[in-house]
Amino acid sequence: MLLCRTLQNTLLRPVARCNFAVFKQASRRSSDLIQSYIITSATANSSITCRALASRSTNKMEPEQDGRQVKRQRAEDEQANGAAPQQDAPVAMEVADDTAKVVDAPKAAAPAPLSNNKAKKEGRKANKENAKDPARSRCQQLTRDIHQSAKDNNLKKAMILFEEAQQEAVKLPQSVFNTLMYLACGGNEWETYARGSQPSNAQSGEAFPTREECIAAADTLWAHMQGANIPAENTTYMALARIEAIKGNPEQALAWAETSISKAQPVQLRLFHPALVGYCLKGDVAAALALDARICQLKLEHLDYGEYEFARLLEVLAKAGSWEQWTGVLFRMRDELNQLSPSTLDIIRSYFESERATEVFGPSTINQPPTNPTEPAAVETQPPPKRKRGRPRKQPQAAPPAAEAAAGAAGQAPAAGEAAVAAAAGAASNGAAARGGASGGLSSAASDGGSSGSSGSVTSGEEAGGRADGTATASSSGTAGGGPKYVAGAARWRVTSGVEVDAKGFSAAAGACLKVVDLEEAEWTSFAAGIASLAIKQELRKDEFARYMEWFDRNGPFDVLVDGANVAFYGQNRPSGGFCWKQIMSMMELARAKHPGARVLLMLHLKRIQDPEAAKPEVQAFLEHLKSQRAFYYTPPGSNDDWYWLYATVKAKHKGLLISNDELRDHIFSLLRPKHFLKWKSRHIVHYSFTPEGVPSLVYPAAFTQCVQELENGSWMFPGQDGTWLCATPVAEGAEGKVAE
């Protein structure tokens, strides 16, 4: 009744000559909005009348704005009447509560969202409060200006604003000091300053502050924070560590990192970067090894090393490290990375082309077995044990007492200062740091140099090639080659860029084949547990994945997993395309033919078996046959089926294969540890395709793993980002292009 009365009073009586074409249904409650009313008028004058009435009947606009709008619309209507008599454009009417507004539908802007109106109200309220409190208004203005200066990377302007705040006794919030400290330490260019260079911005042409200006600004800010009792946060300690690296004081940079940890601040790997860079620039191998051991001692998964950390270790070892330490880092990179950037490849190339790398070919080391730096000297001089032909055995790895001593000493290094760093470095250089839950100690990995590496299961390319003919074979542990110490007559390294590798993993430049590198037994267990933990946290129904794990324990493991939805939608991006059961059935048939005796599991979402297409007799017969063999599992509503097939494939360990064209770029996969996920992804995904006639074919993983590898003849291969490899091969003196044998 209220709605009808509003329409009658505001519209029907004044605009009786208007022609109302359509009125859509209004809301049942008087407080609801009328969704849409279409009004057409017979003449242009009626349109003017409707707009004038609308402006008078609503109080949502200012009077001056209403008058300007009416004058503008009247001018447009008069111009239209002078040109030719035509019907007005449709107008839409909105009714809210007791008011009605008629606006020109094509010309009027959409009503502002409620959130914007709320924000405007809050802004007006804040302005009123600021008018009453000038100090608060000034603080907010300075805060905005300083943050804008940070975006512009303008340290000089930011410090001027900071000085104004001090003169006016304005108390700035904590976030402002974090921003100022970030700017003072050079921002993202802090390492450029630390390396003694002046950064430049060729695009904007703006000059960066000098090294001295950065140091002076940081000292001023930190002194003020201490005097004003402003608490330091993680970003503050990181900025202080970076400033110490710029000053050339890595010991104090490490001390600030330890202070942050002692204050229960979040531990981040980049917190240790300033100290690591400082040790690299000084060529202090012992201190860098102690820092590496300290990071491993924390045993945090999110502290897994990336390419940046490994590159800094290579940089310092290239200056003063031993061959065992150098190869130890390379083996760790094998387990963590699947490609290297050009800058890292440059460090590797420079080392192998240097005189330091040729020292390994000295007379005392030719034809000698690989040494293990964690074993006593007496053991190192013993001849290598004779081994039978066939699959090589993995060498046992014993943790020596020196590892515990290094880890313990490294734990005290940053807090105690330079003396403790030197003590921990001495222990680390003479022994091995225990491999923790993160990246593992450098010396531990070095102990495997010349044998099997830090971890990872290694198989020759020929053995791994069994996958191509449909056999899901398990990779076996073995040695990664004896290294250059087994090479007789070698005197130097020949380094070649842009090396190609054929489908079987053979490199003509290296004269040998690449291998398959897979996860170790403990890594499989850790990987599966990590997937289960993340899946349970991500799922809407926490008990569904736990129920699936119980089902898998009763019925698994399965050798081959088929991503049903991915297969069914292959090539269906056309008007007549859709979920194709025929493709799933033909793929299951091919998987069984390629893998006789292997267990094949099909995974689908519940809604797929509830579709009308699934009710067809041939589909029902197909599903019943799979259920009878326990070769089918459907994921419940609200679940992400990616977790389910990923868990099943990993539980199958070496033998597990996933048939899918999914590139696994979903954000959920970024939650997994790269050291596990990247290696698994390169070895256990089988891609496929269908011919126009619907015949499927499979594309198995390569017969080798794309990672850092030492080959049987002592050559080293390093994968680049462009798909080519960097090859370092031991050759005889004067034998250009000939590999020493």
N, C-alpha and C positions, 0 to 999 in steps of 0.2 A: 504494500500500500504506500509505503514511504517513497519507493522508487517511482511509482506511477504519478504520485502527487508532484514529485520533483520535475518529471518530464512535462506535465501539464502546465505548471507554473512558469517554467523557464523557457520552453520551446514551442509547445503546440499553439498557445494563444498568440504570441507575437509573429510567428512565421507560418500562419495558416495557409498562405499562398504557396509554400514550399511543397514539393512533391517528394514524399518519403517513400523510397522504393523498398528498402529492406531493413527490418529491425531484427537482429539476432537475439537469441534467448539471453535474458539477463540472469545474473546470479540469484539464487534463492534467498541469500541473506543480504540485508541492506548494506552491510559493510564490504561486500565483495565488489570488485571492479566489473563493469560491463566490458566484455572482451572486444566486441566489434559492432559498430553500427554504420551502415552505409547509407548516406543521405545524398540524394541528388536534387538539385534545384533547377527550376525552369528558366530563370534568368540570372544574369550576373548580379543584379541588385539584391536578389534573395541571398546570394552568397555573402555579400557585404553585411546584410542584416544578421545572418547566422553568426558571422565572426564577431560582430559588434556585441551581440547578445552573449556570446561565449565569453568575451573579454569582461563583460559586466558581471557574469554569473560566477566567475571563478576568482578566488583570492590568492592564487598561486603565483601571480606575476605582479610586478610593480605597475602603478598607473602610467608612468611615463613610457614603459616598455609596451603596455597595451595600446596606447595612443599611437606610437610609432608603427606598431604592427598593423593597426587598422588603416593608417594613412598609406602605408606601403601596399597593402592588399587592394585598397581602393584605387590607387594609381594603376596597378596591374590590371584590375578589372575594367577600368575605363579604357585602357589601351586595347584590351581585348575586344570591347564593344565597338571601338572605332574601326578595328580591322574587319571584323565579320561577326555576325551574331552566332554565338556557339554556346554549347551547354557547359556549365561549370564543371570543373574536375570534381570527382567524388571527394567528400569530406568525411572524416571519421570522428565519431563522438565518443568521448570517454566520460563515464559518470562515476564519481567516487563520493560515497556518503551522500550529502545533500546538495552537491554541486555538480554542474555539467559543463563540459568544455568541448566546443566544436572547432576542429582545426583542419586545415587543408592537408589531406593525407600524403600527397606526393611531396609537399614542400615542408611540412612540419618535421622537426627532428624527433627521434624516438625519445620517450620519457627517460630521464636519467634513472639508473638503477637505484634501489633503495640504499645500497652500500655507499654509493657516491653521495647521496643526500646526507647519510649519517656522517660520512667523513667531513662534509662541509659544515655540518652542525658542530662537530667536535673541533674543527678548525676555528670556527667563529668563537666557540667557547674558550679555546686556548688563547685566541687573540685578546679576548676580554680580560682573561687572567693575566696575560703578559702586560696589558695596558695598566693593570693595577700593580704589577711587579716588574719594573724596568730591568732589574738585575737578572731575572729569569729570562726575559726576552733577549738581553744581551748575550747571555750564556748560550742560548739556542742559536743565535746568529753566528757567534764565533765557532760553535761546533760545526755548523753547516759549512762555513767557509773553510775550516781546516780540513774537513773530509773532502771538500772539493779540491783543495790544494793537493791532497794525496792522490786524487784521481789524475790530476794534471802533472804529478811528480814534481811539484814545485816546493822544494824544501825551504827556500829563502822566504817565500810568502807565508808558509805555515809557521815558521819561527817568528816572523813579525807579528802574526796574529797571536801567537803564544805570549809574546812579550806584552802586547796590548792587554791581554787577559790578566797578566801579573800586575801591570800598572793600575788596572781598574779593580783589582782584587776580586776578579771573577773566578769562581771555583769550577773548573772544567771536569767533566765526567771521566771515568776510567778509560772508556773507549777512545777518547781523544788522545790520551797518552800512548795507547797502543798504536794508534795511527802515526803519531809523531815519531815514536821510536822506530817504527817500520821505515818511515821516510829517512830518518837519520842514519840508519845502517845501510842505506843504499837501495832498499827495496829488493827487487829481483836481480839487481845488478851488483849485489854485495860481493859476489865471487870475482867479478871483474875488478873491483877495487882491491880485493885481497891479492889478486895476481899482479897488482901494480899498474894496471891500465886505467884509463879514463873512459867511461862509457859515453856513447854518443847516440843521439836520436836523429838519424838521417831523414826520417819522415817528417817530424814536426820542426826540426831545426832548433829546438830548445836545448840549451846547454845543461848538462847534469852538474850537480854541485861537485866540488873538488873533494878529494880524499880528506883533506884537512878540515873542510867545512862539515863534512859528515861526522868526523870524530868530535869536533867542538860542539856540534848540536846534540849529539848523543850524551856527551859528558854533562852538558847543561841540563838536559831533560832528566837524566838519572839523578843528578844532585838535587833537583827540585822535588822529584818523587820521594827521595829519602827524607828530605827536610819536611815535606808536607805529610809524611806517613801514608803515602799512596801505595797500596799493596801491588806487588808485581805479579803478573800472570805469565802463562806459558809463552805468549808472544813477546813479553818483555824480556824474559831470559833468553829467548832465541835471538832477539835483536842485540842484546848485550854480548852474546857469544859471537855473533857476526862482526860486531865492532872490534872485538879482540882479534878475530881473524884478519880484519883489515889492518890492525896495528901490527900484525905479525907475531901474535902471542897465542898459539894454539893451546898451550897448557891452561891458560886462564879461560879460554873458550870452553874447554872441556869441564873446567870447574863450574862454570855457569850452568852447563847442561846437568851436571850432578846436583847442583843446588835446586834446579827445577824439579828433578826427580825426588829429592828429599822433601820438597814442599808439597808432595802428592799431586803435582801437576801432571796432566796427560803426557805420556811418553810418546814422542814422535821420532822417527828415524832422522828427519831433517834437523833435529836438535843437535845431533852429533856432526852434521856436515861441516860447520866452521872449523872444528878441531881437526877433522880428517883432511880438509883442504890445507890447513896450516901445516900439518905433518908432511903432506905431499910436497908442498913448496919448499920445505926444509930438507926433504929427502930423509926424514927420520923414520926408517923402517921399523925399528924396535917400538917406538911410540905408536905407530899406526897399527902394528900387530896387537899391542896391548888394548888399544881402543876397539879393535875388531873383536877381541876376546871379551871385552866388557859388554858390548852389544849382544853377543851371543849368550852371555851369562843371564841377561834379562829374560830370555826364553819367552818372548812374546811373538805370536804368529804375525801380527801386523808389522813386525820389524823385519820381515823377510827382505833380503837385499834385492835391489833392482839393478839396472844397468849402471846407474850413476855411481852407486857405492862400489861396485866391482871395478868400474873404470878408475876410480880414485886409488883403489888398492893396486891396480896394475900400474898406475902412474908412479906411485912411490916405489914399487918393487923394480920397475924398469930403471930407476936411478941407482939403487943400492941393494936390491934384493938378490937372493940366491935363486938358482934354477928350480929347486924343489918348492920354494915359496911361490914362484911365478906359476909353475904348472899346477900347484894346489889351487890357486884362484881360478885358473882355466877350467879345472874339473868342477869346481863349484858353479861356475857359469854354465857349464854343460847341463847341470841339473836344474837351473833356474830360468835360463833365457833360451829363446828360439831364434833370435835374430839380434844383430848388433848395429848400432848407428855408425855413420861414417867417422865421427870423432873417436869412438872407441876403437874402430879398426885402424885409425891412424896411430894410436898409442901402441897397438899390437905390432903394426908394421915397423914402426920406429925401433921397437925393442929387438925384433928378429933381424933387423938390418944393422944393429949396433954391434960393437966389439964384445960387449958383455954377453950377448947371446952365443957367441962363438966359443966362449970359455968352456962350455959344456963339452966341446969336442977335443979337449986337451988330451995329451998322451996318457995321463993317468986314468982317464975315464973311458977310453975307447974299448969296446967289447966287454965292458964291465956290466954286471947286473944293475937294475935300478935300485937306488938306495931308499931307505925309509928313514926320514929324519927323526922319527920318534923312537927308533930302536937304538940300542947301544952301539958304539963304534965297532965292537968285536963282531957283532952280527952283520954289520954292513959289509965286511970284507969277505964273508963266506960266499962261495959260488952259488949260483941259482940252482934250486932243486930241479931235478929232472922231472919232466911231466910227460905223460902219455899223450899220444895224438888223440884228437877228438875235441870235444867241448871243453874249454879251459875251465878250471875251477877258480872260484873267487878266493882271493887271499884273505885270511882272517885278519881282523883289525882289533888290536888290543889297545885299550886306553892306558897310557903310561902315567905314572905318578906326576910327571911334569905337567900334564894337562890340568890336573887339579890345582897345582901350585900356580900356574899361569892365570887360571880363572879367579882364584882367590886374591892374587896380587892385583889383577886388573880391576877387581871390584873396589879396591881401595884407592886406585890411581887418581881418579879425578878429584876426589874429596881431599886427598892428602897433598896434592900439588905435584910439582915437577919431580921430586925425589921418588914418590910412589909410582909415577908414570914410568920412570926409568927402571925401577925394580920389576914392575909388571912386564915391561917390554923385554927385559932380559930373560924372564921366565918363559915368555911366549916365543922368543926367538930360539930357545933351546929345547922347547917341547911343543906339545899340541894343546890347543884350547879345546875343551870338550864341545862336541857339536850339541847345540841346544835345540829348543823347539823352533828357533828362527832359522838363521842362515847357516849356522855352523861356524866354528872357529877356522881361521885361516890355516893354522898349523895342522889342524886335523885334516883339512882337505889336502894340504901339502903332503901329508903322510901317505896319501893314496896316489900321488903323482907318480906315474910309472907303473902303477898296478891298475886297480879298477876305478880310481877316482873316488870322490867323496861319497857318492851314492849313485843309485841308478843301475838297472839291469841292462847289460850290453849283449847284443847278439850280432853276428855278422850279417852282412846284407844278403848273402845267399840263403842263410837259414830263415831270415825274415821274409824272403821272397815267397815263402810258402803261402802267405796270405793271398797272393794274387790268384792262386788256383783254387781258392775257396777253403783252405785249411786254416783254422784259427789256432795257430801255434803259440805257445807261450815262450817269451824271451827268457833266455837263461843268463845267469850271471857269468861274467868272465873278465878277462883283462882287456884293457883298452890299448894294448901295445906296449912294447918295452921302452919306447922313446928313443931319443938320439944316442943314448948310452949303449944301445945295442947295435948302432950303425958303425960298421968298420970303414975307415977311410974318409968319413965325413969331416969337413973342415969349416963349413959355413952354411948359412941358410939362404935358399933362393925363395924370394917372396913374390907371389904373383896375385894380382887383383883381377876381378871379373871372371873368375874360374867357373865353368859350367860343369854340372854333374848330370849324368844320364839317368834313365829311369831305374836302373839297378843300383845306383849309388856310386858308380865308378867315376873317378876323376883322373883324366889323363895327365893333368898337371901334377897331381900327387902320386900317381902310379899305383893307386890302391882304392878300395871300396869303403864307403861310409858304412856305419853300423846302425843297428836299431838300439835306441836307448829308452828303456821303459822304467816304470816305477819299481822300487824295492818293496818287499813284503810289508815292512812296517809302514811305508808310505801309502800302500793300498788301504790298510786298516784306518790310518789317520784320515785319508781322503773320504772314505765312506762315512766315517763318523762325523766329519765336518758337513757333509751333504745332509745327513739325517738331522743334525742339530739346526741347520739353517731352514730346512724344509718345515720342521715342526714350528719354528718361530714364525715363518711366513704364512703358513696355512691358516685359513679361517677356522677350520675345525681341527683342533690340535690332535684329537685322537685318531683322525683318519690316516695320517701317515704312519702312526705307530701301529695301527691295525694292518697296514700294508706291509710293514717290516715283519710283523709276525707271520703274515701269509707268505712272504718271500722266504723266511727261514724254514717254513714247512715244505715249500714247493720248489725253491731255487737250488742252486744258481742256474742261470740261463746263459748260453753262449752267444746268442744273437738276439738283439732287441730290434723290433720294427716300430718306428714312429708312425703309427697308423694315420693320424690326421695329416702329417706332412706328405705321406705317400698318396693319400686319397685326393688331395688338392693339387697335385702336380699337374701343370698344364691346363688348369681349369679356369683360368682368368679370361673367360669368354662368355658371351651372353647365355649360352646353353650349358655352361659349366656348373659344376657343383661337387658335392662329396661323392667320390667314385669308389664304390665297393669293389668293382671289378679290378681296379688297380691294386687294391689291398690283397685280394685273393691271388692275383698273379705274382705279386711280390713275395707273399708267403711261400708260394710254390717254388719260386726261384731260390729263396733263401734255404729251403730244405734241400734242394738239388745241389746247391753250391757247398753246403755244409752237411753232408750225410752223417748221421749219428749225433749231430749237435742239437741242443735244445733251443728252439726258437720261440720267442714270446712276443705277442702282439699287444700293444697298449693303445687304448682309446678312451676318450671321455664318455661319461655316461650318456650325455645328450645325443651322441652319435648312434647309439644302439636304440634310442627311443624315437629317432626320426622315422617318418613313413617309409623311406627307402629301405631301412633295416628290416621292415616287416615282410619283405619279399621272401618267397620260399627258399630261393638259392642262398640268400644271405643268412637266413635263419639256420639252414643246414650247415653252412660254413661256420657260424658261431658255435653251434652245438658241438661240432666236431672239435673245435679248439678247446671248448670247456671240458670236454671229456678227456682231453690230453693235458689239461691244466696249462694251456699255452696261450691264455687270454686273460687280461686284467683290464678293468675299466676304472678310471679315476672318478671320484665322487664330485658332485657339484661344488663349485667354489674352490676347487683345487687346481693347482698348476701342474699339468702332467709332465712338464720338463723335469721336475724333481724326481718323479717316479721312474722314468726310464733312465735318467742319469744315475740314480742310486743302483738300479739293477745292473747296469753296464759296469759300474765300478766294482760291485760285489763279485762280478765274474773275473776280475783281475786281468791277468795277461790275455786270457782267451776272449774277453768280452768285446763284442762289436756292436755298434749302433748303426742301423741303416736309416739314414736321414740326410736331407739336404739343408737342414737347419744350420746356419752359420754360428749359432750359439753366441749371438751378440746381445741377447737380452741382459738387462741390468742385473738380473739375479746371478748370472755367472760371474759378474765382477766381484761378488761377495766371496768367492772361493779363492783359496790360496793359489797364486799364479804358478808356483813351483810344481803343484800337482796338476792343475787344470790344463795348462798349456801343453805339458808333456802327454797327458792322456788324450787331449783333443787331436794331437798330430798323429796318434797311433791307433785310435779305436773308433774312428768314424768312417763309414762306408757310404759314399755318395752313389747316386743312381740316376737313371734317365729312362724315359719311355719312348719308343718309336711311335710314329703316327698310328700304327696298327695296334698299339697298346702292349708291345712286348718290352719287358723291363731288362735292364742291364746294370751291372754293378761296377763301381770304380773303387778299388781297394786303396788303402793308404800306401804311401811310397815304401819302397824296400829299405829305407833308411830314415833316420830321424834328423830333422833340421835343428842342429845345435852344435856347440863347440865340440870337436872330436879330435882325438889323437889316433892316427891310423896305425896299422900293423908295421909299416915300414918306417915309423917315426915321424911322418908328416903330420902337420896340424892343419885343420880346416875350420874356418870361421864364417858363419852365415851372415850375409848382409841383408839390408832391408829391401834391396832391389831384386832379390832372388839369386844373385850370384854369390860366390864365395871368395874369401881371401885364403890363399894357400901358402904355408911355410914348409919347405921341403929341405931336408939335409942333403947337401951335395958335396962331392969331393973338390978339393982345391984345383982350379983350372979346368974342371969338367963342367962347362956351362951347359945347363939343361939336362945333365945326367944325374939321376938320383944315385947316391952312394949305396952300395950293396954290401 
